[in-house]
Amino acid sequence: MQPWMDKALSADERARLLVEALTLDEMISLVHGPMPAMLDTPPGDAAMGAGYIPGVPRVGIPPLNETDASLGIANPRKVRPGDGATGLPSGLALASTWDPELAYRAGAMVGSEARDKGFNVLLGGGVNLTREPRCGRNFEYLGEDPLLAGVLAGEAIAGAQSNDIVCTIKHFALNDQETCRHVVNAEIDEGALRESDLLAFQIAIERGDPGSVMCAYNRVNGEWAGENDFLLNQVLKRDWDYRGWVMSDWGAVHSTVKAALAGLDQESGEQLDREVYFGAALKAAVEQGEVPFERLADMVHRILRSLIDKGVFDRPAERREIDYKANGAIAQAAAEAGIVMLKNDGALPIGEGVRKIAVIGAHADVGVLSGGGSSQVIPVGGAGLELKVSMGPSSAFSQVTYHPSAPLAAIQERAQNLQVSYNPGTDHKSAAAAAAEADLAIVFADQWATEAEDLPTLSLPNGQDELITAVAAVNRKIVVVLETGTPVLMPWLDQVSAVLQAWYPGTRGGEAIGRILFGVTNPSGRLPISFPRDVSDLVRPEIPSMIFGPPVEGKTLPTSFEGVQQHKGRFSVPHPEGADVGYRWFAKTGRKTLFPFGFGLSYTSFSHGRPTAEGGDGLSVSFEVTNTGAAAGIDTPQVYAFVTGAHGQESQRLVGWTRVALAPGETRTVSVTADPRLLASYDAALPGWRVDEGEIAVAVGASAEALGPRVKVRLKGTTLRP
């Protein structure tokens, strides 16, 4: 038996023995690879996904078959004809569940489909904080708070890897805008970065132990993320002792020697780079001593270690039949738990007194919307509707796609004794006439978002605000269901009876919406991202990328815009909010939101008792939760601490939550223990985390803006490693 096949040895020892057995050419072959569909003759063992790294059969190393899979197994440009997959709800929908167990189940489901389709590397695990609500890729991410995003991402990664595959975490780091993502430089103080985006990654890595980290496209403090020594060598590999490998994003490599020495371990989708940097060029750099052989050996060791540690090496992926019905049930459970009821003046759940229902708009007769880009899932059996994208960077790889789960059909199924009509909403007069004849009008409104492009506005597109206003003018009982990838403005809010935020609800989204509307499922979603009243309340009222646009030869650009500096087609964007992302920014500036972080209504009501807090070496908070209504339901009380940061300003921080299912009248005592890093400031001079001795305040509430009385607790001063 070859010594590295001994399963009694550690993953590190087996990887070391494997590296010693490889030739230089074999080592180089493991650190770069193509997009197989772009090859004239794809390898016979390629699963035809986003990426491919050839194996080394001589020593038993399997090929790496990589698939985009943020929300389900993608099929880019339908290179695998007829191969559909289960589509999860969007990342923001999953984050709205605030449910780590459900995140694990969702990750496990996607991981199982990946394995059963022949893939062994899942390009999932998006944990970038949603600093900019107009970012086109927000729908893939898990909201604005580092604890919530980190916990849920970590659980989803752990679930995916339970299938003996590797899952990535991405995009490392500060990829908070899509337009011009290839040229932007994100500027932020180290302490603020450590307390926000990096903390989300750190928590997710601790909980999920992903086999690989994917770098971002953008620069961070002047250096490309893929050749950023601070991010890759100092933070990830030194401070966090991360032992997996760092892969590039597709088209994110800019050098050979600098990238290799800065900590990048593998070049992905090499056809999208200007040249193949980690092929012949890296071999030459090693032979000439520009890149030490030991560094190449470390790159290969990290890859092999993850393959062994996660089960890929010993249990190669094999194609087998998939139980799409069972997987669809998991997607539906996530959709139902992630739908957030934002308003309800008694119109929901649909019950007595309603005989005629008018369903209006957003192609509700054919399906539910999904987001575009590399995360796009092709539904099993084909899309309900596909609309061609003819303009913009995303047009090269995106279509507006609706999963064939029609809300209209779900409503008709639940409303068997009611008259249900449908109007497309394209003609406002016709839609208003249909609403006027109904006891209840349900207006579906959508907003398509995609990778590679930011949204120019938070307003609903295509005149849908005017549609809702026209319908509300003739019927006082209006329910609005939003299928959006990010928050939207609601100028019509006071004119409607109820609002459901359904996000992109996935494979069984129509059924999930129907069950919420009729009260079969009691809504329990809570917002993972703040909804602003107006863009003027945001950190950046205008997106710098929308001012500058992509660099064009000969185009004259402004020299600056609100502190944004532009030079040679590239520009730097300062982040004055620092660690105060989302609800922390609104609290810091005293601005109220339209709907705050953590908000969500139910068909029942809850109360929270006064908390008891214990301090000292840590923080533990206990309190009673009571269902004060007449229906069973799920509450998600949140615990916030008010910490004085490094700059002497108070910072509001989510330090924990609990998700409690209660029968009517039931009371339960729950406890939350805080991660000490959430009570600390990051001190780069230590370096590490510093918890100041003294009093802090804590409060329990239903959202970041609906908090009970503050309770003081005293903490001991301490420091923690980075």
C-alpha positions in Angstrom: 0.0 0.0 0.0 1.2 3.5 -0.8 2.1 5.2 2.5 -0.3 8.1 2.0 -3.2 5.8 1.7 -2.9 4.9 5.4 -6.0 6.4 7.0 -4.5 6.0 10.4 -2.2 8.9 9.6 -3.3 12.6 10.0 -4.4 14.5 6.9 -1.2 16.6 7.2 1.1 13.6 7.3 -0.6 12.0 4.4 -0.4 15.2 2.4 3.3 15.5 3.2 4.0 12.0 1.9 2.0 12.7 -1.2 3.9 15.9 -1.9 7.2 14.1 -1.6 6.1 11.6 -4.2 5.2 14.2 -6.8 7.3 15.6 -9.7 7.6 19.3 -10.2 5.4 19.1 -13.2 2.7 17.2 -11.3 2.9 19.8 -8.5 2.4 22.6 -11.0 -0.6 20.8 -12.6 -2.4 21.0 -9.2 -2.2 24.7 -8.8 -3.9 25.9 -11.9 -6.8 24.8 -14.1 -9.3 25.9 -16.8 -13.0 26.3 -17.2 -13.6 22.9 -19.0 -16.5 24.2 -21.1 -14.1 26.7 -22.8 -11.7 24.0 -23.9 -11.9 22.7 -27.5 -11.7 19.1 -26.1 -12.8 18.9 -22.4 -11.1 16.1 -20.4 -13.1 12.9 -20.1 -13.2 13.1 -16.4 -14.4 16.8 -16.3 -17.9 17.2 -14.8 -18.4 20.3 -16.9 -18.8 22.9 -14.2 -17.1 26.2 -13.4 -13.6 24.8 -12.9 -11.4 21.7 -13.4 -8.0 20.8 -11.9 -6.6 17.5 -13.4 -5.8 14.8 -10.9 -2.6 12.7 -10.7 -3.8 9.1 -11.2 -0.3 7.7 -10.6 -0.6 8.5 -6.9 -4.4 8.4 -6.6 -5.2 12.2 -6.6 -8.6 12.7 -8.1 -9.4 15.6 -10.4 -11.1 18.6 -8.9 -14.5 19.2 -10.4 -15.7 22.5 -9.2 -19.3 23.9 -9.4 -20.8 27.2 -8.6 -23.3 26.5 -5.9 -24.2 29.5 -3.8 -27.9 28.7 -4.0 -27.8 25.3 -5.7 -25.8 23.5 -8.4 -25.3 25.9 -11.3 -25.2 24.9 -15.0 -23.4 27.8 -16.7 -24.6 28.4 -20.2 -26.4 25.1 -19.9 -23.3 23.2 -20.8 -24.9 20.1 -19.3 -28.1 19.9 -21.4 -31.2 19.1 -19.4 -29.3 19.0 -16.1 -31.5 21.0 -13.6 -31.0 21.3 -9.9 -32.8 22.3 -6.7 -32.7 26.0 -6.1 -32.5 27.3 -2.6 -34.0 30.6 -1.7 -31.6 33.5 -1.8 -28.9 34.0 0.8 -30.8 36.8 2.3 -33.9 34.5 2.6 -31.8 31.9 4.3 -30.4 34.6 6.6 -33.9 35.7 7.4 -34.6 32.3 9.0 -31.9 33.1 11.7 -31.8 29.3 11.9 -28.4 27.6 12.1 -29.9 24.1 11.9 -31.8 24.9 8.7 -28.7 26.5 7.2 -26.9 23.2 7.9 -29.7 21.2 6.2 -29.7 23.5 3.2 -25.9 23.2 2.8 -26.1 19.5 3.2 -28.8 19.3 0.5 -26.7 21.3 -2.0 -23.6 19.3 -1.1 -25.4 16.1 -1.8 -26.6 17.2 -5.2 -23.1 18.4 -6.0 -21.6 15.0 -5.2 -24.4 13.1 -7.0 -23.6 15.2 -10.2 -19.9 14.3 -10.0 -18.6 17.5 -8.3 -16.3 17.5 -5.4 -15.6 21.2 -4.8 -18.5 23.5 -4.1 -18.0 27.2 -4.8 -20.4 28.4 -2.1 -20.1 30.0 1.3 -20.6 33.7 0.4 -20.2 35.7 3.6 -19.5 39.2 2.5 -21.4 41.7 4.6 -24.1 43.7 2.7 -22.5 47.1 3.3 -24.2 48.6 0.2 -27.9 47.6 -0.2 -27.7 48.2 -4.0 -24.9 45.7 -4.5 -26.0 43.3 -7.2 -24.8 40.2 -5.4 -26.4 40.9 -2.0 -29.0 38.2 -2.7 -26.2 35.6 -2.4 -25.0 36.9 0.9 -26.2 36.6 4.5 -26.8 40.2 5.6 -25.1 43.0 7.4 -24.1 41.5 10.8 -20.9 39.5 11.2 -22.3 37.2 13.9 -25.4 36.3 12.0 -23.6 35.9 8.6 -20.7 34.0 10.1 -22.8 31.5 12.1 -25.2 30.7 9.2 -22.4 30.5 6.6 -20.4 28.3 8.8 -23.3 25.9 9.3 -24.1 25.8 5.6 -20.4 25.0 4.8 -20.3 22.3 7.4 -23.5 20.8 6.0 -22.1 20.8 2.5 -18.9 19.2 3.5 -20.7 16.4 5.4 -21.0 14.9 1.9 -17.2 14.3 1.6 -16.6 17.3 -0.6 -14.8 20.6 -0.2 -16.8 23.8 0.2 -15.2 27.2 -0.3 -15.9 30.4 1.6 -15.9 33.6 -0.4 -15.1 36.4 -1.5 -12.1 37.2 0.7 -12.6 40.2 1.4 -14.6 43.4 1.2 -16.3 42.6 -2.1 -19.2 44.9 -1.4 -20.0 46.2 -4.9 -20.2 44.5 -8.3 -20.0 47.2 -10.9 -16.3 47.9 -11.4 -15.4 45.1 -9.0 -12.3 44.4 -11.1 -10.9 47.9 -10.5 -12.2 49.2 -7.2 -9.9 49.6 -4.2 -11.7 49.3 -0.8 -10.1 51.4 1.9 -10.7 50.6 5.5 -8.9 50.8 8.9 -7.5 47.4 10.1 -9.4 47.4 13.3 -12.7 48.2 11.6 -12.1 45.5 9.0 -11.3 42.9 11.7 -14.4 43.8 13.7 -16.8 43.5 10.7 -16.2 41.6 7.4 -13.1 39.7 8.6 -15.0 38.7 11.8 -17.8 37.2 9.7 -15.2 35.1 7.8 -13.4 34.2 11.0 -16.6 32.9 12.7 -17.7 31.0 9.6 -14.3 29.4 9.2 -14.3 28.4 12.9 -17.7 26.8 12.6 -17.5 25.3 9.1 -13.8 24.7 8.5 -14.1 25.1 4.7 -11.5 23.3 2.7 -10.8 26.4 0.6 -11.0 30.1 0.7 -11.8 32.1 -2.5 -10.2 35.5 -2.9 -12.2 38.5 -4.1 -11.7 40.6 -7.3 -11.2 44.0 -5.7 -8.2 45.5 -4.1 -8.1 46.0 -0.3 -6.1 49.0 1.0 -4.2 49.1 -2.3 -3.4 45.4 -3.0 -5.4 43.0 -5.0 -7.2 40.5 -2.8 -5.5 37.7 -4.5 -2.0 39.0 -3.8 -2.7 40.7 -0.5 -0.1 39.6 2.0 -2.0 41.1 4.9 -5.2 39.2 4.1 -3.8 35.9 3.0 -0.6 35.4 4.9 -1.0 37.5 8.0 -4.7 37.2 8.8 -5.8 34.0 7.3 -2.8 31.7 7.5 -0.9 33.2 10.5 -3.5 34.7 12.9 -6.3 32.2 12.1 -4.0 29.2 11.5 -6.1 28.3 8.4 -4.7 25.1 6.9 -6.8 24.8 3.7 -5.9 26.4 0.4 -6.7 29.8 -1.2 -8.1 29.7 -4.7 -8.5 32.7 -6.9 -11.8 33.9 -8.2 -12.2 33.4 -12.0 -10.1 36.2 -13.6 -8.7 37.6 -10.3 -5.0 36.7 -10.7 -2.6 39.5 -11.7 0.9 38.1 -11.2 2.9 35.0 -10.6 5.6 35.7 -8.1 3.8 38.3 -6.0 0.6 36.3 -5.8 2.4 33.1 -4.9 4.5 34.8 -2.2 1.4 36.7 -0.9 -0.5 33.5 -0.2 -2.5 32.6 -3.2 -2.4 28.8 -3.7 -4.3 28.1 -6.9 -5.3 29.8 -10.1 -8.9 29.1 -11.1 -10.6 29.5 -14.5 -7.3 30.4 -16.0 -8.7 31.4 -19.4 -10.2 34.5 -17.8 -6.8 35.8 -16.6 -4.5 37.8 -18.9 -2.2 34.8 -19.0 -1.8 31.5 -17.1 0.2 32.8 -14.1 0.5 29.5 -12.2 1.5 27.2 -15.0 4.8 27.5 -17.0 5.4 30.9 -15.5 5.3 29.6 -11.9 7.5 26.6 -12.8 10.1 28.9 -14.2 9.9 31.1 -11.1 10.5 28.1 -8.9 13.4 26.9 -11.0 14.9 30.4 -10.9 14.4 30.7 -7.2 12.0 33.7 -7.4 9.4 31.5 -5.7 11.0 29.1 -3.2 10.3 25.4 -3.8 9.1 25.2 -0.3 6.3 27.7 -1.1 5.1 25.6 -4.1 5.2 22.5 -1.8 3.1 24.4 0.7 0.6 25.3 -2.0 0.2 21.7 -3.0 0.2 20.5 0.6 -2.7 22.7 1.4 -4.8 21.5 -1.5 -4.1 17.8 -0.8 -4.6 18.2 2.9 -8.1 19.6 2.3 -8.9 16.8 -0.1 -7.9 14.2 2.4 -9.4 16.0 5.4 -12.8 16.5 3.8 -13.1 13.0 2.4 -12.6 13.7 -1.3 -9.4 11.7 -1.6 -10.7 8.5 -0.1 -14.3 8.7 -1.4 -14.4 10.1 -4.9 -17.7 11.6 -6.1 -19.9 9.3 -8.1 -22.9 10.2 -10.1 -26.2 8.8 -8.9 -29.9 9.5 -9.0 -31.1 12.5 -7.0 -34.2 12.7 -4.9 -35.4 16.1 -6.1 -38.7 15.8 -4.3 -37.0 15.5 -0.9 -34.5 18.2 -1.7 -37.4 20.5 -2.9 -39.0 20.0 0.6 -35.8 21.4 2.2 -35.9 24.4 -0.2 -39.5 25.0 0.6 -38.9 24.8 4.4 -36.1 27.4 4.0 -38.4 29.7 1.9 -41.2 29.5 4.4 -38.9 30.2 7.3 -37.3 33.1 5.4 -40.3 35.0 4.3 -40.6 38.2 6.4 -44.0 39.8 7.1 -43.3 43.5 7.2 -46.8 44.8 7.6 -50.2 43.4 8.4 -53.3 45.4 9.1 -55.5 42.3 9.4 -55.5 41.3 5.7 -53.5 38.1 6.5 -53.9 35.3 6.8 -56.6 35.1 4.1 -59.8 34.0 5.7 -63.5 34.6 6.1 -65.0 37.5 4.1 -62.8 37.0 1.1 -64.6 35.5 -1.9 -62.8 37.1 -4.8 -59.0 37.4 -5.1 -57.2 39.3 -7.8 -53.6 38.2 -8.3 -51.6 40.8 -10.1 -48.1 41.2 -11.5 -44.5 39.8 -11.6 -45.3 36.7 -13.7 -47.0 35.2 -10.7 -48.8 32.9 -13.1 -45.6 31.1 -14.2 -43.1 31.2 -11.4 -40.9 33.0 -8.9 -37.9 35.1 -9.7 -34.2 34.1 -9.1 -31.0 36.1 -9.1 -28.6 36.1 -12.0 -24.9 35.3 -12.4 -22.8 32.3 -11.4 -25.3 31.3 -8.7 -28.1 30.9 -11.2 -29.8 27.5 -10.8 -31.5 26.0 -13.9 -34.7 24.4 -12.5 -35.3 20.7 -12.9 -37.5 20.3 -16.0 -36.7 23.8 -17.2 -37.5 27.4 -16.2 -41.0 28.7 -15.9 -39.8 31.8 -17.9 -36.5 33.1 -19.2 -36.0 36.6 -20.4 -33.0 37.6 -22.4 -30.6 40.1 -21.0 -29.2 42.3 -23.8 -27.2 45.0 -22.0 -24.6 45.2 -19.3 -21.7 43.0 -18.1 -24.1 40.3 -17.0 -25.6 39.8 -20.4 -22.7 37.5 -21.3 -23.8 34.9 -18.8 -27.2 35.7 -17.3 -30.9 35.4 -18.2 -33.7 36.6 -16.0 -35.0 33.2 -14.8 -38.2 32.3 -13.0 -38.4 29.0 -11.1 -41.6 27.2 -12.3 -43.4 27.4 -8.9 -46.3 29.7 -9.7 -47.8 31.6 -6.7 -51.0 31.8 -8.7 -51.4 28.0 -8.7 -50.5 27.8 -5.0 -53.2 30.4 -4.2 -55.8 28.7 -6.4 -55.0 25.4 -4.6 -55.6 27.0 -1.2 -58.6 29.0 -2.3 -60.7 26.2 -3.8 -64.0 27.8 -2.9 -62.9 31.3 -3.9 -62.8 33.0 -7.2 -59.2 33.8 -8.2 -58.3 35.9 -11.2 -54.9 36.9 -12.7 -53.8 40.2 -14.3 -50.2 40.6 -15.5 -50.0 44.2 -14.2 -48.5 45.6 -17.3 -51.5 47.9 -17.9 -52.2 49.8 -14.7 -55.8 50.6 -15.6 -56.6 47.0 -16.3 -54.9 45.9 -13.1 -56.8 48.5 -11.1 -60.1 47.3 -12.7 -59.4 43.7 -11.7 -58.5 44.9 -8.1 -61.7 46.9 -7.9 -63.8 43.8 -8.4 -62.0 41.8 -5.8 -62.3 41.5 -2.0 -58.6 41.2 -1.8 -55.8 42.1 -4.3 -52.4 40.4 -4.0 -49.8 42.4 -6.0 -46.6 40.6 -6.7 -43.6 42.9 -7.4 -40.1 41.9 -8.3 -36.6 43.3 -8.8 -34.0 41.3 -10.7 -30.4 41.6 -9.4 -27.3 39.9 -10.8 -23.6 39.3 -10.3 -21.4 41.8 -12.1 -23.8 44.8 -11.9 -25.1 46.9 -9.1 -28.6 48.2 -8.9 -28.8 51.9 -9.9 -31.7 52.5 -7.5 -33.6 50.9 -4.6 -36.9 51.6 -6.3 -38.9 48.8 -7.8 -38.3 48.8 -11.6 -40.7 48.9 -14.6 -43.3 51.2 -13.0 -44.3 48.7 -10.3 -44.5 51.4 -7.6 -47.1 53.2 -9.8 -48.9 49.8 -10.3 -49.2 49.3 -6.6 -50.4 52.9 -6.1 -53.0 52.5 -8.8 -54.3 49.2 -7.4 -54.4 50.7 -3.8 -56.5 53.6 -5.0 -59.4 51.3 -5.8 -59.2 48.6 -3.1 -58.3 49.2 0.5 -57.3 45.5 1.1 -54.0 45.1 -0.8 -51.3 42.6 0.0 -47.9 43.2 -1.6 -45.5 40.3 -2.1 -41.9 41.3 -2.9 -39.6 39.1 -4.8 -36.4 41.2 -4.6 -32.7 40.6 -4.1 -32.2 43.4 -1.7 -34.2 46.1 0.2 -36.5 48.3 -1.8 -38.1 51.7 -1.1 -41.9 51.6 -0.5 -43.6 55.0 -1.3 -46.9 53.2 -1.2 -46.5 51.5 2.2 -49.2 53.5 4.0 -51.7 52.7 1.2 -51.5 48.9 1.5 -52.7 46.4 4.1 -49.9 43.9 4.2 -46.4 43.4 2.9 -44.5 40.1 2.6 -40.8 40.1 1.8 -40.4 36.8 -0.1 -36.9 37.5 -1.5 -36.0 35.0 -4.2 -37.8 32.0 -2.7 -36.3 29.2 -4.8 -37.6 25.9 -6.3 -40.8 25.7 -4.2 -41.2 29.4 -3.6 -44.8 29.6 -4.9 -45.9 26.9 -2.6 -44.1 28.6 0.3 -45.8 32.0 -0.4 -49.2 30.3 -0.6 -48.9 28.6 2.7 -47.9 31.9 4.4 -50.8 33.8 2.8 -53.4 31.4 4.0 -51.8 30.9 7.5 -50.9 27.3 7.0 -47.4 28.4 8.1 -47.0 31.2 10.6 -44.4 33.7 9.3 -41.3 33.7 11.4 -38.6 35.4 9.2 -36.6 38.3 10.6 -34.7 40.8 8.5 -30.9 40.3 8.2 -30.5 43.7 6.5 -31.9 47.1 7.3 -34.4 48.7 4.9 -33.6 52.4 4.6 -36.3 55.1 4.3 -34.3 56.8 1.6 -30.9 56.5 -0.1 -29.9 59.8 1.5 -29.7 57.9 4.8 -27.1 55.5 3.5 -23.3 55.8 4.0 -23.0 56.5 0.3 -26.1 58.0 -1.1 -24.7 57.4 -4.6 -22.7 54.4 -5.6 -19.2 55.4 -6.8 -19.3 52.7 -9.5 -22.4 54.3 -10.9 -20.6 57.7 -11.0 -17.5 56.5 -12.7 -18.7 53.4 -14.6 -16.2 50.9 -15.9 -12.9 52.3 -17.2 -13.0 53.1 -20.9 -9.9 54.2 -22.9 -10.0 57.9 -23.6 -12.9 58.5 -21.1 -12.4 61.4 -18.7 -13.5 60.6 -15.2 -14.0 62.9 -12.2 -11.0 63.3 -10.0 -13.0 62.7 -6.8 -16.6 62.1 -5.6 -17.4 62.3 -1.9 -13.9 61.2 -0.9 -13.6 58.6 -3.7 -10.3 59.0 -5.5 -9.9 57.9 -9.1 -6.6 57.3 -10.9 -5.8 55.6 -14.3 -9.2 54.0 -14.6 -9.2 52.6 -11.0 -10.7 54.2 -8.0 -10.6 53.9 -4.2 -13.6 53.9 -2.1 -13.2 54.8 1.6 -15.4 53.1 4.2 -16.1 55.7 6.8 -18.7 53.5 8.5 -15.9 51.2 9.4 -17.3 48.4 11.6 -20.6 50.2 12.0 -22.3 48.4 9.1 -26.1 48.5 8.6 -28.0 48.8 11.8 -24.9 50.0 13.6 -24.6 52.9 11.1 -28.3 53.8 11.6 -27.9 53.7 15.4 -24.7 55.7 15.3 -26.2 58.5 13.1 -29.6 58.5 14.8 -31.4 57.7 11.6 -34.6 55.6 11.7 -35.1 52.9 9.1 -38.2 51.9 7.2 -37.8 48.4 8.7 -34.9 47.7 11.0 -32.5 44.8 11.1 -34.1 41.9 13.0 -37.7 43.0 12.3 -40.5 40.6 11.4 -44.1 40.1 12.2 -46.1 37.0 13.1 -49.7 35.9 13.2 -49.3 35.8 17.0 -47.5 38.1 19.5 -44.6 37.7 21.9 -43.3 39.4 25.0 -39.8 39.4 26.5 -39.1 39.5 30.2 -36.5 41.8 31.8 -33.1 40.2 31.1 -30.6 39.0 33.8 -27.0 39.5 32.8 -23.9 38.0 34.2 -20.5 39.5 33.5 -17.0 39.0 34.6 -14.8 37.0 32.3 -17.7 36.8 29.7 -21.3 37.8 29.1 -24.4 35.6 29.6 -27.9 36.9 29.3 -31.1 35.1 30.4 -34.7 36.1 29.9 -38.3 34.8 29.5 -40.1 34.6 26.2 -43.9 34.3 26.2 -46.3 33.7 23.3 -49.0 36.2 24.2 -51.2 35.5 21.2 -53.7 32.9 20.2 -51.6 30.9 17.6 -48.5 28.8 17.8 -45.5 30.6 16.5 -41.7 31.1 16.4 -40.0 34.2 18.0 -36.5 35.3 17.5 -35.5 37.6 20.4 -32.2 39.3 19.9 -29.6 40.4 22.5 -27.6 43.6 21.8 -24.7 45.0 23.7 -23.7 48.6 23.7 -19.9 48.8 23.7 -17.6 51.8 23.7 -15.3 51.3 20.8 -11.7 52.2 20.2 -12.7 55.7 19.2 -14.7 56.4 22.3 -18.1 56.1 20.5 -20.8 53.7 21.6 -21.4 50.8 19.2 -24.6 48.7 19.1 -23.7 45.0 18.5 -25.8 41.9 18.1 -24.2 39.4 20.5 -26.7 36.6 20.2 -30.2 35.4 19.5 -32.4 32.4 20.1 -35.2 30.9 17.9 -38.1 29.8 20.1 -41.2 27.8 19.0 -44.0 28.5 21.5 -47.6 27.4 21.9 -50.2 30.0 22.8 -49.6 31.2 26.4 -46.3 29.3 26.7 -43.3 30.8 28.5 -39.8 29.6 28.2 -36.5 30.9 29.8 -33.7 31.2 27.3 -30.0 32.1 27.6 -27.5 33.7 25.2 -23.7 33.6 25.7 -21.8 36.3 23.9 -18.6 35.7 21.8 -16.1 37.9 23.6 -14.9 39.4 20.3 -18.3 41.1 20.0 -17.6 42.9 23.3 -14.1 44.0 22.2 -12.2 46.4 20.0 -9.5 45.2 17.8 -6.2 46.7 18.7 -3.7 46.4 15.8 -0.9 47.4 18.2 -1.4 44.4 20.4 -2.1 42.8 18.1 -5.4 41.3 19.1 -8.8 41.9 20.7 -9.1 44.1 23.8 -12.1 43.9 26.2 -12.0 47.0 28.4 -12.8 46.6 32.1 -15.9 48.3 33.1 -19.7 48.5 32.6 -21.5 47.9 29.4 -25.3 47.8 28.7 -27.3 45.0 27.2 -30.9 44.9 26.0 -33.3 42.3 24.5 -35.7 43.1 21.8 -37.6 42.1 18.6 -35.3 44.1 16.4 -32.3 46.5 16.5 -34.7 49.4 17.0 -37.3 47.7 19.3 -35.4 47.0 22.5 -36.4 46.6 26.1 -34.8 48.3 29.0 -31.0 48.3 29.2 -29.3 46.3 31.9 -25.8 47.1 33.1 -23.2 44.5 33.6 -19.5 44.7 34.5 -16.8 43.0 32.5 -13.2 42.2 33.4 -10.6 43.6 31.2 -8.8 41.0 29.0 -7.1 40.6 25.7 -7.5 37.8 23.1 -5.3 36.6 20.2 -6.3 37.9 16.7 
